[in-house]
Amino acid sequence: MAEEEKTPAREIITDYAQAHFRYFRTADGTVYAQKVGHPVARPIRSQGTTGSHRQELMVGLFRDGLGVFNGTALKEALDLIEALALTEEVQPVHIRVAPGFDGATWLDLGRSDGLSVRIHPTGWDTVVPDPREVCWRRTQLTGELPVPVKDTDGKGIDLLMRLCNFANAQTECLAIAWLIGCLGPSVPVPAPFLTGPQGAGKSSGGRMLVRIIEGMSGDLRRAPKDEENLIAAVAAGWVTALDNLSHMTPDLSDAMCCIVTGAESVKRALFTDGDVVRASYRRPLLLTGIDVGVIRPDLAERLLPLRLERPRVRVTEAALWADYEEALPVVLGSLLDLTVKVRAAQAETPTDLRMADFAHLCAQLDAATGLGVLAAYRASLDDLNDDVIEGDLLAQTVLRHAETIAPGAAQRQTSTEWLTCLSRLYSEPDLRPLPKGWPTTGKVLSDRLKRLQPTLAARGVLVDSGRTCEGRYLEMGRPAVTPPHEQPRLL
């Protein structure tokens, strides 16, 4: 064949790629390649160690007898494929959990054959999803889960509770509620904070909870030094678990709030001046530690304290994890069985709690099992409010002053007048100096009180702000107490 009659290498690669792969783009413009009939998708520009599309394309061409092509031909073909894919319809990719058709949700088992769990209103099954329904994205943090066992009769939950050192039944039911929440792609769940004395097995308990969702390769990690690295780690997996926290900076606290309820990170794209890279994230978060010091009120509303106690009988690490790995298929099967029951249960959504979706999940779990999970969740929030107040001298001073306000009454002053009033109350009677971090201006006081509003409201103190013709004001009051005979009757 004459040289001019040969088919260019880039055309051979393009024809082969379009015959064996489906190409599409996500909402942020990233182009993915998905082998025909397989649910796992890879970004075509990825050079990651989990296997790039370029590598699987080279292997396919070689194994099908079309030869080995140089980098220039591959680059030209992939450039054309990427340009063509930008005109295709948008489809999202998911890590570990995903919404499906007809009210179903999916759990990626992380297997090479694409086998996944479909959780639907009448039960759950293990099947390979239709690629147009679910596209899985895999990273180094995507571990393989065992195939769950059917018809466990709840034995897996009992096995898990025996392996963990939870302090009481209330803590156990909250841990179960969190695990069920992790299987929902659209339900924000509070971050469990595993606490307890030294030697209580906090790290082991955290690993057990994480590995039910992430597989035996899932593990705890230290908190990154900066927010950018934290976001990168969060976006690459489903459950993020931070171990042995002893101090929480304001920046880390704010980042955790964003992880729990969702946020977006935007940064400049590499080698460009005007383009950006968007990363949206909302992930289940798990923390362990003995004490993290003062907890900020906004983070306290997003935490789920799980207390552990020291075990009476110790076992070796090898024996513990051997027992856990053997029980994991049964544990996962029991969790899926319970998830189906909980989602089918009817319950009202509590309207007074910050994490309303999780509160509704707790109410559904109560309706399905009668465990009293919602009451346990409310009690845990009360404990966290106590922790916030014990660590905040301003909150303690506000509560002292509120005791002088009659129920149903309110006091209105400027923020500067409130600063003078509260500073005097703190210093009396022995004229002790104001502590470090005490508000220095009325504006700082106003901002602090806004952050403390939910905590103070839980203790019956209402703080509000507004403006009149004379200027801005802060109002502090206590709600009126309804006499028992006037309280509405529950039907």
KAHUGI-V200519 format. One record per run of one state. SS is the DSSP state (H for helix, E for strand, L for the rest). FROM is the first residue (numbers start at 1). LEN is the number of residues. If there is no record, write none. Layout:
<<SS/FROM/LEN> <SS/FROM/LEN>>
This chain:
<<L/1/2> <H/3/3> <L/6/3> <H/9/12> <E/21/5> <L/26/5> <E/31/5> <L/36/4> <E/40/4> <L/44/9> <H/53/11> <L/64/7> <H/71/15> <L/86/4> <E/90/1> <L/91/3> <E/94/1> <L/95/2> <E/97/3> <L/100/5> <E/105/4> <L/109/6> <E/115/6> <L/121/2> <E/123/6> <L/129/7> <E/136/2> <L/138/17> <H/155/9> <L/164/2> <E/166/1> <L/167/2> <H/169/14> <L/183/8> <E/191/5> <L/196/6> <H/202/13> <L/215/6> <E/221/1> <L/222/5> <H/227/9> <L/236/4> <E/240/3> <L/243/7> <H/250/12> <L/262/1> <E/263/6> <L/269/7> <E/276/6> <L/282/3> <E/285/4> <L/289/8> <H/297/4> <L/301/2> <E/303/6> <L/309/8> <H/317/28> <L/345/11> <H/356/14> <L/370/3> <H/373/18> <L/391/2> <H/393/10> <L/403/7> <E/410/4> <L/414/1> <H/415/13> <L/428/14> <H/442/17> <L/459/3> <E/462/7> <L/469/2> <E/471/7> <L/478/6> <H/484/3> <L/487/5>>
